[in-house]
Amino acid sequence: MPIIYRGNGWYIEVRKENNHEKPHFHGISSDGEISISLEGKILVGRFRDKKKQTEALTWVKERAEILEIVWREANVQDL
């Protein structure tokens, strides 16, 4: 899966998921994994380190407009 950002002990990736209509990203760290909405909300999962979790949520929320384009390009349905 393409990593689109590396933070301090965590990273964000975009996945091709044909069965998902709502744009979201995956935050991964050594202590957990979260799915993050473009609004910067956790859809599922958690990091044990709340500082890392807050950083990842904020990073996605602050870049929502461009990340929506990235997600749509990664999840284009083949016609």
URTACOR-V175638 format. One record per residue. N is the residue number from 1. NEAR is the number of other ideal C-beta (glycine too) atoms within 10 Angstrom. Layout:
BEGIN
((N | NEAR) (N | NEAR))
END
This chain:
BEGIN
((1 | 11) (2 | 10) (3 | 11) (4 | 19) (5 | 15) (6 | 10) (7 | 14) (8 | 8) (9 | 14) (10 | 23) (11 | 14) (12 | 21) (13 | 16) (14 | 19) (15 | 14) (16 | 11) (17 | 14) (18 | 9) (19 | 5) (20 | 13) (21 | 7) (22 | 9) (23 | 19) (24 | 21) (25 | 24) (26 | 21) (27 | 26) (28 | 17) (29 | 19) (30 | 10) (31 | 13) (32 | 15) (33 | 14) (34 | 24) (35 | 17) (36 | 25) (37 | 16) (38 | 17) (39 | 11) (40 | 16) (41 | 13) (42 | 16) (43 | 14) (44 | 10) (45 | 14) (46 | 13) (47 | 23) (48 | 10) (49 | 15) (50 | 9) (51 | 11) (52 | 20) (53 | 21) (54 | 12) (55 | 18) (56 | 26) (57 | 19) (58 | 13) (59 | 19) (60 | 24) (61 | 15) (62 | 11) (63 | 17) (64 | 13) (65 | 8) (66 | 10) (67 | 22) (68 | 12) (69 | 10) (70 | 15) (71 | 20) (72 | 10) (73 | 9) (74 | 17) (75 | 16) (76 | 9) (77 | 5) (78 | 4) (79 | 3))
END
